[in-house]
Amino acid sequence: MKLVVAGLIAGAALAPFNARAQEPPKIGEIMAFQQMRHIKLWFAGRARNWPLADYELDELKEGFDDVNRQLGGDTVEKAVGAQIAALEKAIEGKDRAAFTNAFDSLTAGCNSCHRALDHAFIVIQRPTSLPYSDQFLAPQK
């Protein structure tokens, strides 16, 4: 009985989110997730956790695809397409130096896209601290 009541309460609490799930997320919401992925990608690469870096890069690509669909055209592709390809190559080669260069280029591409979309006030940089203290980033053996 307690489980049924808990389930009903949880369902009622989540109802506003379920209704919203029918609408596509706004670009600002997508970009908040992109920022999280950008941070995790950096720290995964620095830790040489290449499977996690690959995963986060794939998540970034999906988010950029979502933004492109909403914007129309190829604004995002022009800003970060080459940088993503360079990151894929660095991750595949497990090359930390190439990863660092490609990551910094990706960050510059993000900022160029923000400027192109009249959002120059949003400036992304290389992360300095990991806000996810509950995630162990070292590669598992």
Phi and psi in radians as a Rosetta constraint file:
Dihedral C 1 N 2 CA 2 C 2 CIRCULARHARMONIC -1.075 0.35
Dihedral N 2 CA 2 C 2 N 3 CIRCULARHARMONIC -0.660 0.35
Dihedral C 2 N 3 CA 3 C 3 CIRCULARHARMONIC -1.143 0.35
Dihedral N 3 CA 3 C 3 N 4 CIRCULARHARMONIC -0.672 0.35
Dihedral C 3 N 4 CA 4 C 4 CIRCULARHARMONIC -1.131 0.35
Dihedral N 4 CA 4 C 4 N 5 CIRCULARHARMONIC -0.796 0.35
Dihedral C 4 N 5 CA 5 C 5 CIRCULARHARMONIC -1.108 0.35
Dihedral N 5 CA 5 C 5 N 6 CIRCULARHARMONIC -0.770 0.35
Dihedral C 5 N 6 CA 6 C 6 CIRCULARHARMONIC -1.076 0.35
Dihedral N 6 CA 6 C 6 N 7 CIRCULARHARMONIC -0.690 0.35
Dihedral C 6 N 7 CA 7 C 7 CIRCULARHARMONIC -1.121 0.35
Dihedral N 7 CA 7 C 7 N 8 CIRCULARHARMONIC -0.723 0.35
Dihedral C 7 N 8 CA 8 C 8 CIRCULARHARMONIC -1.147 0.35
Dihedral N 8 CA 8 C 8 N 9 CIRCULARHARMONIC -0.705 0.35
Dihedral C 8 N 9 CA 9 C 9 CIRCULARHARMONIC -1.141 0.35
Dihedral N 9 CA 9 C 9 N 10 CIRCULARHARMONIC -0.790 0.35
Dihedral C 9 N 10 CA 10 C 10 CIRCULARHARMONIC -1.095 0.35
Dihedral N 10 CA 10 C 10 N 11 CIRCULARHARMONIC -0.725 0.35
Dihedral C 10 N 11 CA 11 C 11 CIRCULARHARMONIC -1.100 0.35
Dihedral N 11 CA 11 C 11 N 12 CIRCULARHARMONIC -0.721 0.35
Dihedral C 11 N 12 CA 12 C 12 CIRCULARHARMONIC -1.163 0.35
Dihedral N 12 CA 12 C 12 N 13 CIRCULARHARMONIC -0.690 0.35
Dihedral C 12 N 13 CA 13 C 13 CIRCULARHARMONIC -1.159 0.35
Dihedral N 13 CA 13 C 13 N 14 CIRCULARHARMONIC -0.584 0.35
Dihedral C 13 N 14 CA 14 C 14 CIRCULARHARMONIC -1.565 0.35
Dihedral N 14 CA 14 C 14 N 15 CIRCULARHARMONIC -0.116 0.35
Dihedral C 14 N 15 CA 15 C 15 CIRCULARHARMONIC -0.943 0.35
Dihedral N 15 CA 15 C 15 N 16 CIRCULARHARMONIC -0.755 0.35
Dihedral C 15 N 16 CA 16 C 16 CIRCULARHARMONIC -1.077 0.35
Dihedral N 16 CA 16 C 16 N 17 CIRCULARHARMONIC -0.605 0.35
Dihedral C 16 N 17 CA 17 C 17 CIRCULARHARMONIC -1.244 0.35
Dihedral N 17 CA 17 C 17 N 18 CIRCULARHARMONIC -0.662 0.35
Dihedral C 17 N 18 CA 18 C 18 CIRCULARHARMONIC -1.127 0.35
Dihedral N 18 CA 18 C 18 N 19 CIRCULARHARMONIC -0.701 0.35
Dihedral C 18 N 19 CA 19 C 19 CIRCULARHARMONIC -1.124 0.35
Dihedral N 19 CA 19 C 19 N 20 CIRCULARHARMONIC -0.698 0.35
Dihedral C 19 N 20 CA 20 C 20 CIRCULARHARMONIC -1.201 0.35
Dihedral N 20 CA 20 C 20 N 21 CIRCULARHARMONIC -0.488 0.35
Dihedral C 20 N 21 CA 21 C 21 CIRCULARHARMONIC -1.081 0.35
Dihedral N 21 CA 21 C 21 N 22 CIRCULARHARMONIC -0.326 0.35
Dihedral C 21 N 22 CA 22 C 22 CIRCULARHARMONIC -1.284 0.35
Dihedral N 22 CA 22 C 22 N 23 CIRCULARHARMONIC -0.402 0.35
Dihedral C 22 N 23 CA 23 C 23 CIRCULARHARMONIC -1.621 0.35
Dihedral N 23 CA 23 C 23 N 24 CIRCULARHARMONIC 2.515 0.35
Dihedral C 23 N 24 CA 24 C 24 CIRCULARHARMONIC -1.181 0.35
Dihedral N 24 CA 24 C 24 N 25 CIRCULARHARMONIC 2.543 0.35
Dihedral C 24 N 25 CA 25 C 25 CIRCULARHARMONIC -1.145 0.35
Dihedral N 25 CA 25 C 25 N 26 CIRCULARHARMONIC 2.617 0.35
Dihedral C 25 N 26 CA 26 C 26 CIRCULARHARMONIC -1.337 0.35
Dihedral N 26 CA 26 C 26 N 27 CIRCULARHARMONIC 2.794 0.35
Dihedral C 26 N 27 CA 27 C 27 CIRCULARHARMONIC -1.018 0.35
Dihedral N 27 CA 27 C 27 N 28 CIRCULARHARMONIC -0.690 0.35
Dihedral C 27 N 28 CA 28 C 28 CIRCULARHARMONIC -1.050 0.35
Dihedral N 28 CA 28 C 28 N 29 CIRCULARHARMONIC -0.673 0.35
Dihedral C 28 N 29 CA 29 C 29 CIRCULARHARMONIC -1.183 0.35
Dihedral N 29 CA 29 C 29 N 30 CIRCULARHARMONIC -0.741 0.35
Dihedral C 29 N 30 CA 30 C 30 CIRCULARHARMONIC -1.084 0.35
Dihedral N 30 CA 30 C 30 N 31 CIRCULARHARMONIC -0.744 0.35
Dihedral C 30 N 31 CA 31 C 31 CIRCULARHARMONIC -1.182 0.35
Dihedral N 31 CA 31 C 31 N 32 CIRCULARHARMONIC -0.506 0.35
Dihedral C 31 N 32 CA 32 C 32 CIRCULARHARMONIC -1.101 0.35
Dihedral N 32 CA 32 C 32 N 33 CIRCULARHARMONIC -0.711 0.35
Dihedral C 32 N 33 CA 33 C 33 CIRCULARHARMONIC -1.192 0.35
Dihedral N 33 CA 33 C 33 N 34 CIRCULARHARMONIC -0.649 0.35
Dihedral C 33 N 34 CA 34 C 34 CIRCULARHARMONIC -1.066 0.35
Dihedral N 34 CA 34 C 34 N 35 CIRCULARHARMONIC -0.701 0.35
Dihedral C 34 N 35 CA 35 C 35 CIRCULARHARMONIC -1.103 0.35
Dihedral N 35 CA 35 C 35 N 36 CIRCULARHARMONIC -0.748 0.35
Dihedral C 35 N 36 CA 36 C 36 CIRCULARHARMONIC -1.054 0.35
Dihedral N 36 CA 36 C 36 N 37 CIRCULARHARMONIC -0.768 0.35
Dihedral C 36 N 37 CA 37 C 37 CIRCULARHARMONIC -1.170 0.35
Dihedral N 37 CA 37 C 37 N 38 CIRCULARHARMONIC -0.668 0.35
Dihedral C 37 N 38 CA 38 C 38 CIRCULARHARMONIC -1.029 0.35
Dihedral N 38 CA 38 C 38 N 39 CIRCULARHARMONIC -0.801 0.35
Dihedral C 38 N 39 CA 39 C 39 CIRCULARHARMONIC -1.087 0.35
Dihedral N 39 CA 39 C 39 N 40 CIRCULARHARMONIC -0.884 0.35
Dihedral C 39 N 40 CA 40 C 40 CIRCULARHARMONIC -1.134 0.35
Dihedral N 40 CA 40 C 40 N 41 CIRCULARHARMONIC -0.623 0.35
Dihedral C 40 N 41 CA 41 C 41 CIRCULARHARMONIC -1.054 0.35
Dihedral N 41 CA 41 C 41 N 42 CIRCULARHARMONIC -0.799 0.35
Dihedral C 41 N 42 CA 42 C 42 CIRCULARHARMONIC -1.017 0.35
Dihedral N 42 CA 42 C 42 N 43 CIRCULARHARMONIC -0.893 0.35
Dihedral C 42 N 43 CA 43 C 43 CIRCULARHARMONIC -1.235 0.35
Dihedral N 43 CA 43 C 43 N 44 CIRCULARHARMONIC -0.532 0.35
Dihedral C 43 N 44 CA 44 C 44 CIRCULARHARMONIC -1.140 0.35
Dihedral N 44 CA 44 C 44 N 45 CIRCULARHARMONIC -0.771 0.35
Dihedral C 44 N 45 CA 45 C 45 CIRCULARHARMONIC -1.142 0.35
Dihedral N 45 CA 45 C 45 N 46 CIRCULARHARMONIC -0.718 0.35
Dihedral C 45 N 46 CA 46 C 46 CIRCULARHARMONIC -1.113 0.35
Dihedral N 46 CA 46 C 46 N 47 CIRCULARHARMONIC -0.581 0.35
Dihedral C 46 N 47 CA 47 C 47 CIRCULARHARMONIC -1.464 0.35
Dihedral N 47 CA 47 C 47 N 48 CIRCULARHARMONIC -0.042 0.35
Dihedral C 47 N 48 CA 48 C 48 CIRCULARHARMONIC 1.059 0.35
Dihedral N 48 CA 48 C 48 N 49 CIRCULARHARMONIC 0.560 0.35
Dihedral C 48 N 49 CA 49 C 49 CIRCULARHARMONIC -1.615 0.35
Dihedral N 49 CA 49 C 49 N 50 CIRCULARHARMONIC 1.397 0.35
Dihedral C 49 N 50 CA 50 C 50 CIRCULARHARMONIC -1.132 0.35
Dihedral N 50 CA 50 C 50 N 51 CIRCULARHARMONIC -0.629 0.35
Dihedral C 50 N 51 CA 51 C 51 CIRCULARHARMONIC -1.095 0.35
Dihedral N 51 CA 51 C 51 N 52 CIRCULARHARMONIC -0.693 0.35
Dihedral C 51 N 52 CA 52 C 52 CIRCULARHARMONIC -1.214 0.35
Dihedral N 52 CA 52 C 52 N 53 CIRCULARHARMONIC -0.710 0.35
Dihedral C 52 N 53 CA 53 C 53 CIRCULARHARMONIC -1.049 0.35
Dihedral N 53 CA 53 C 53 N 54 CIRCULARHARMONIC -0.753 0.35
Dihedral C 53 N 54 CA 54 C 54 CIRCULARHARMONIC -1.078 0.35
Dihedral N 54 CA 54 C 54 N 55 CIRCULARHARMONIC -0.761 0.35
Dihedral C 54 N 55 CA 55 C 55 CIRCULARHARMONIC -1.072 0.35
Dihedral N 55 CA 55 C 55 N 56 CIRCULARHARMONIC -0.838 0.35
Dihedral C 55 N 56 CA 56 C 56 CIRCULARHARMONIC -1.147 0.35
Dihedral N 56 CA 56 C 56 N 57 CIRCULARHARMONIC -0.621 0.35
Dihedral C 56 N 57 CA 57 C 57 CIRCULARHARMONIC -1.141 0.35
Dihedral N 57 CA 57 C 57 N 58 CIRCULARHARMONIC -0.713 0.35
Dihedral C 57 N 58 CA 58 C 58 CIRCULARHARMONIC -1.074 0.35
Dihedral N 58 CA 58 C 58 N 59 CIRCULARHARMONIC -0.693 0.35
Dihedral C 58 N 59 CA 59 C 59 CIRCULARHARMONIC -1.128 0.35
Dihedral N 59 CA 59 C 59 N 60 CIRCULARHARMONIC -0.720 0.35
Dihedral C 59 N 60 CA 60 C 60 CIRCULARHARMONIC -1.051 0.35
Dihedral N 60 CA 60 C 60 N 61 CIRCULARHARMONIC -0.780 0.35
Dihedral C 60 N 61 CA 61 C 61 CIRCULARHARMONIC -1.047 0.35
Dihedral N 61 CA 61 C 61 N 62 CIRCULARHARMONIC -0.747 0.35
Dihedral C 61 N 62 CA 62 C 62 CIRCULARHARMONIC -1.071 0.35
Dihedral N 62 CA 62 C 62 N 63 CIRCULARHARMONIC -0.745 0.35
Dihedral C 62 N 63 CA 63 C 63 CIRCULARHARMONIC -1.109 0.35
Dihedral N 63 CA 63 C 63 N 64 CIRCULARHARMONIC -0.722 0.35
Dihedral C 63 N 64 CA 64 C 64 CIRCULARHARMONIC -1.130 0.35
Dihedral N 64 CA 64 C 64 N 65 CIRCULARHARMONIC -0.630 0.35
Dihedral C 64 N 65 CA 65 C 65 CIRCULARHARMONIC -1.075 0.35
Dihedral N 65 CA 65 C 65 N 66 CIRCULARHARMONIC -0.722 0.35
Dihedral C 65 N 66 CA 66 C 66 CIRCULARHARMONIC -1.090 0.35
Dihedral N 66 CA 66 C 66 N 67 CIRCULARHARMONIC -0.740 0.35
Dihedral C 66 N 67 CA 67 C 67 CIRCULARHARMONIC -1.125 0.35
Dihedral N 67 CA 67 C 67 N 68 CIRCULARHARMONIC -0.780 0.35
Dihedral C 67 N 68 CA 68 C 68 CIRCULARHARMONIC -1.024 0.35
Dihedral N 68 CA 68 C 68 N 69 CIRCULARHARMONIC -0.707 0.35
Dihedral C 68 N 69 CA 69 C 69 CIRCULARHARMONIC -1.066 0.35
Dihedral N 69 CA 69 C 69 N 70 CIRCULARHARMONIC -0.688 0.35
Dihedral C 69 N 70 CA 70 C 70 CIRCULARHARMONIC -1.327 0.35
Dihedral N 70 CA 70 C 70 N 71 CIRCULARHARMONIC -0.629 0.35
Dihedral C 70 N 71 CA 71 C 71 CIRCULARHARMONIC -1.368 0.35
Dihedral N 71 CA 71 C 71 N 72 CIRCULARHARMONIC -0.547 0.35
Dihedral C 71 N 72 CA 72 C 72 CIRCULARHARMONIC 1.333 0.35
Dihedral N 72 CA 72 C 72 N 73 CIRCULARHARMONIC 2.758 0.35
Dihedral C 72 N 73 CA 73 C 73 CIRCULARHARMONIC 1.331 0.35
Dihedral N 73 CA 73 C 73 N 74 CIRCULARHARMONIC -2.791 0.35
Dihedral C 73 N 74 CA 74 C 74 CIRCULARHARMONIC -2.237 0.35
Dihedral N 74 CA 74 C 74 N 75 CIRCULARHARMONIC 0.593 0.35
Dihedral C 74 N 75 CA 75 C 75 CIRCULARHARMONIC -0.978 0.35
Dihedral N 75 CA 75 C 75 N 76 CIRCULARHARMONIC -0.839 0.35
Dihedral C 75 N 76 CA 76 C 76 CIRCULARHARMONIC -1.195 0.35
Dihedral N 76 CA 76 C 76 N 77 CIRCULARHARMONIC -0.750 0.35
Dihedral C 76 N 77 CA 77 C 77 CIRCULARHARMONIC -1.007 0.35
Dihedral N 77 CA 77 C 77 N 78 CIRCULARHARMONIC -0.757 0.35
Dihedral C 77 N 78 CA 78 C 78 CIRCULARHARMONIC -1.115 0.35
Dihedral N 78 CA 78 C 78 N 79 CIRCULARHARMONIC -0.629 0.35
Dihedral C 78 N 79 CA 79 C 79 CIRCULARHARMONIC -1.360 0.35
Dihedral N 79 CA 79 C 79 N 80 CIRCULARHARMONIC -0.653 0.35
Dihedral C 79 N 80 CA 80 C 80 CIRCULARHARMONIC -2.294 0.35
Dihedral N 80 CA 80 C 80 N 81 CIRCULARHARMONIC 0.008 0.35
Dihedral C 80 N 81 CA 81 C 81 CIRCULARHARMONIC -1.026 0.35
Dihedral N 81 CA 81 C 81 N 82 CIRCULARHARMONIC -0.870 0.35
Dihedral C 81 N 82 CA 82 C 82 CIRCULARHARMONIC -1.157 0.35
Dihedral N 82 CA 82 C 82 N 83 CIRCULARHARMONIC -0.636 0.35
Dihedral C 82 N 83 CA 83 C 83 CIRCULARHARMONIC -1.165 0.35
Dihedral N 83 CA 83 C 83 N 84 CIRCULARHARMONIC -0.670 0.35
Dihedral C 83 N 84 CA 84 C 84 CIRCULARHARMONIC -1.137 0.35
Dihedral N 84 CA 84 C 84 N 85 CIRCULARHARMONIC -0.735 0.35
Dihedral C 84 N 85 CA 85 C 85 CIRCULARHARMONIC -1.072 0.35
Dihedral N 85 CA 85 C 85 N 86 CIRCULARHARMONIC -0.702 0.35
Dihedral C 85 N 86 CA 86 C 86 CIRCULARHARMONIC -1.158 0.35
Dihedral N 86 CA 86 C 86 N 87 CIRCULARHARMONIC -0.656 0.35
Dihedral C 86 N 87 CA 87 C 87 CIRCULARHARMONIC -1.149 0.35
Dihedral N 87 CA 87 C 87 N 88 CIRCULARHARMONIC -0.722 0.35
Dihedral C 87 N 88 CA 88 C 88 CIRCULARHARMONIC -1.019 0.35
Dihedral N 88 CA 88 C 88 N 89 CIRCULARHARMONIC -0.770 0.35
Dihedral C 88 N 89 CA 89 C 89 CIRCULARHARMONIC -1.144 0.35
Dihedral N 89 CA 89 C 89 N 90 CIRCULARHARMONIC -0.758 0.35
Dihedral C 89 N 90 CA 90 C 90 CIRCULARHARMONIC -1.116 0.35
Dihedral N 90 CA 90 C 90 N 91 CIRCULARHARMONIC -0.735 0.35
Dihedral C 90 N 91 CA 91 C 91 CIRCULARHARMONIC -1.163 0.35
Dihedral N 91 CA 91 C 91 N 92 CIRCULARHARMONIC -0.783 0.35
Dihedral C 91 N 92 CA 92 C 92 CIRCULARHARMONIC -1.053 0.35
Dihedral N 92 CA 92 C 92 N 93 CIRCULARHARMONIC -0.694 0.35
Dihedral C 92 N 93 CA 93 C 93 CIRCULARHARMONIC -1.469 0.35
Dihedral N 93 CA 93 C 93 N 94 CIRCULARHARMONIC -0.033 0.35
Dihedral C 93 N 94 CA 94 C 94 CIRCULARHARMONIC 0.918 0.35
Dihedral N 94 CA 94 C 94 N 95 CIRCULARHARMONIC 0.771 0.35
Dihedral C 94 N 95 CA 95 C 95 CIRCULARHARMONIC -1.853 0.35
Dihedral N 95 CA 95 C 95 N 96 CIRCULARHARMONIC 1.777 0.35
Dihedral C 95 N 96 CA 96 C 96 CIRCULARHARMONIC -1.139 0.35
Dihedral N 96 CA 96 C 96 N 97 CIRCULARHARMONIC -0.678 0.35
Dihedral C 96 N 97 CA 97 C 97 CIRCULARHARMONIC -1.138 0.35
Dihedral N 97 CA 97 C 97 N 98 CIRCULARHARMONIC -0.797 0.35
Dihedral C 97 N 98 CA 98 C 98 CIRCULARHARMONIC -1.138 0.35
Dihedral N 98 CA 98 C 98 N 99 CIRCULARHARMONIC -0.646 0.35
Dihedral C 98 N 99 CA 99 C 99 CIRCULARHARMONIC -1.045 0.35
Dihedral N 99 CA 99 C 99 N 100 CIRCULARHARMONIC -0.830 0.35
Dihedral C 99 N 100 CA 100 C 100 CIRCULARHARMONIC -1.039 0.35
Dihedral N 100 CA 100 C 100 N 101 CIRCULARHARMONIC -0.814 0.35
Dihedral C 100 N 101 CA 101 C 101 CIRCULARHARMONIC -1.091 0.35
Dihedral N 101 CA 101 C 101 N 102 CIRCULARHARMONIC -0.785 0.35
Dihedral C 101 N 102 CA 102 C 102 CIRCULARHARMONIC -1.165 0.35
Dihedral N 102 CA 102 C 102 N 103 CIRCULARHARMONIC -0.663 0.35
Dihedral C 102 N 103 CA 103 C 103 CIRCULARHARMONIC -1.104 0.35
Dihedral N 103 CA 103 C 103 N 104 CIRCULARHARMONIC -0.797 0.35
Dihedral C 103 N 104 CA 104 C 104 CIRCULARHARMONIC -1.102 0.35
Dihedral N 104 CA 104 C 104 N 105 CIRCULARHARMONIC -0.627 0.35
Dihedral C 104 N 105 CA 105 C 105 CIRCULARHARMONIC -1.171 0.35
Dihedral N 105 CA 105 C 105 N 106 CIRCULARHARMONIC -0.684 0.35
Dihedral C 105 N 106 CA 106 C 106 CIRCULARHARMONIC -1.055 0.35
Dihedral N 106 CA 106 C 106 N 107 CIRCULARHARMONIC -0.787 0.35
Dihedral C 106 N 107 CA 107 C 107 CIRCULARHARMONIC -1.057 0.35
Dihedral N 107 CA 107 C 107 N 108 CIRCULARHARMONIC -0.750 0.35
Dihedral C 107 N 108 CA 108 C 108 CIRCULARHARMONIC -1.113 0.35
Dihedral N 108 CA 108 C 108 N 109 CIRCULARHARMONIC -0.661 0.35
Dihedral C 108 N 109 CA 109 C 109 CIRCULARHARMONIC -1.123 0.35
Dihedral N 109 CA 109 C 109 N 110 CIRCULARHARMONIC -0.701 0.35
Dihedral C 109 N 110 CA 110 C 110 CIRCULARHARMONIC -1.036 0.35
Dihedral N 110 CA 110 C 110 N 111 CIRCULARHARMONIC -0.790 0.35
Dihedral C 110 N 111 CA 111 C 111 CIRCULARHARMONIC -1.161 0.35
Dihedral N 111 CA 111 C 111 N 112 CIRCULARHARMONIC -0.621 0.35
Dihedral C 111 N 112 CA 112 C 112 CIRCULARHARMONIC -1.167 0.35
Dihedral N 112 CA 112 C 112 N 113 CIRCULARHARMONIC -0.637 0.35
Dihedral C 112 N 113 CA 113 C 113 CIRCULARHARMONIC -1.146 0.35
Dihedral N 113 CA 113 C 113 N 114 CIRCULARHARMONIC -0.743 0.35
Dihedral C 113 N 114 CA 114 C 114 CIRCULARHARMONIC -1.040 0.35
Dihedral N 114 CA 114 C 114 N 115 CIRCULARHARMONIC -0.753 0.35
Dihedral C 114 N 115 CA 115 C 115 CIRCULARHARMONIC -1.104 0.35
Dihedral N 115 CA 115 C 115 N 116 CIRCULARHARMONIC -0.756 0.35
Dihedral C 115 N 116 CA 116 C 116 CIRCULARHARMONIC -1.100 0.35
Dihedral N 116 CA 116 C 116 N 117 CIRCULARHARMONIC -0.519 0.35
Dihedral C 116 N 117 CA 117 C 117 CIRCULARHARMONIC -1.685 0.35
Dihedral N 117 CA 117 C 117 N 118 CIRCULARHARMONIC 0.277 0.35
Dihedral C 117 N 118 CA 118 C 118 CIRCULARHARMONIC 1.108 0.35
Dihedral N 118 CA 118 C 118 N 119 CIRCULARHARMONIC 0.608 0.35
Dihedral C 118 N 119 CA 119 C 119 CIRCULARHARMONIC -2.172 0.35
Dihedral N 119 CA 119 C 119 N 120 CIRCULARHARMONIC 0.716 0.35
Dihedral C 119 N 120 CA 120 C 120 CIRCULARHARMONIC -1.081 0.35
Dihedral N 120 CA 120 C 120 N 121 CIRCULARHARMONIC -0.271 0.35
Dihedral C 120 N 121 CA 121 C 121 CIRCULARHARMONIC -1.265 0.35
Dihedral N 121 CA 121 C 121 N 122 CIRCULARHARMONIC -0.189 0.35
Dihedral C 121 N 122 CA 122 C 122 CIRCULARHARMONIC -1.716 0.35
Dihedral N 122 CA 122 C 122 N 123 CIRCULARHARMONIC 1.868 0.35
Dihedral C 122 N 123 CA 123 C 123 CIRCULARHARMONIC -2.058 0.35
Dihedral N 123 CA 123 C 123 N 124 CIRCULARHARMONIC 2.120 0.35
Dihedral C 123 N 124 CA 124 C 124 CIRCULARHARMONIC -1.705 0.35
Dihedral N 124 CA 124 C 124 N 125 CIRCULARHARMONIC 2.559 0.35
Dihedral C 124 N 125 CA 125 C 125 CIRCULARHARMONIC -2.411 0.35
Dihedral N 125 CA 125 C 125 N 126 CIRCULARHARMONIC 3.006 0.35
Dihedral C 125 N 126 CA 126 C 126 CIRCULARHARMONIC -1.109 0.35
Dihedral N 126 CA 126 C 126 N 127 CIRCULARHARMONIC 2.264 0.35
Dihedral C 126 N 127 CA 127 C 127 CIRCULARHARMONIC -1.091 0.35
Dihedral N 127 CA 127 C 127 N 128 CIRCULARHARMONIC 2.553 0.35
Dihedral C 127 N 128 CA 128 C 128 CIRCULARHARMONIC -1.925 0.35
Dihedral N 128 CA 128 C 128 N 129 CIRCULARHARMONIC -0.307 0.35
Dihedral C 128 N 129 CA 129 C 129 CIRCULARHARMONIC -2.577 0.35
Dihedral N 129 CA 129 C 129 N 130 CIRCULARHARMONIC 2.640 0.35
Dihedral C 129 N 130 CA 130 C 130 CIRCULARHARMONIC -1.671 0.35
Dihedral N 130 CA 130 C 130 N 131 CIRCULARHARMONIC 2.025 0.35
Dihedral C 130 N 131 CA 131 C 131 CIRCULARHARMONIC -1.363 0.35
Dihedral N 131 CA 131 C 131 N 132 CIRCULARHARMONIC -0.012 0.35
Dihedral C 131 N 132 CA 132 C 132 CIRCULARHARMONIC -1.846 0.35
Dihedral N 132 CA 132 C 132 N 133 CIRCULARHARMONIC 1.346 0.35
Dihedral C 132 N 133 CA 133 C 133 CIRCULARHARMONIC -1.247 0.35
Dihedral N 133 CA 133 C 133 N 134 CIRCULARHARMONIC -0.169 0.35
Dihedral C 133 N 134 CA 134 C 134 CIRCULARHARMONIC -1.635 0.35
Dihedral N 134 CA 134 C 134 N 135 CIRCULARHARMONIC 0.037 0.35
Dihedral C 134 N 135 CA 135 C 135 CIRCULARHARMONIC -1.981 0.35
Dihedral N 135 CA 135 C 135 N 136 CIRCULARHARMONIC 2.188 0.35
Dihedral C 135 N 136 CA 136 C 136 CIRCULARHARMONIC -1.489 0.35
Dihedral N 136 CA 136 C 136 N 137 CIRCULARHARMONIC 2.082 0.35
Dihedral C 136 N 137 CA 137 C 137 CIRCULARHARMONIC -1.721 0.35
Dihedral N 137 CA 137 C 137 N 138 CIRCULARHARMONIC -0.252 0.35
Dihedral C 137 N 138 CA 138 C 138 CIRCULARHARMONIC -1.099 0.35
Dihedral N 138 CA 138 C 138 N 139 CIRCULARHARMONIC 2.499 0.35
Dihedral C 138 N 139 CA 139 C 139 CIRCULARHARMONIC -1.084 0.35
Dihedral N 139 CA 139 C 139 N 140 CIRCULARHARMONIC 2.518 0.35
Dihedral C 139 N 140 CA 140 C 140 CIRCULARHARMONIC -1.577 0.35
Dihedral N 140 CA 140 C 140 N 141 CIRCULARHARMONIC 2.517 0.35
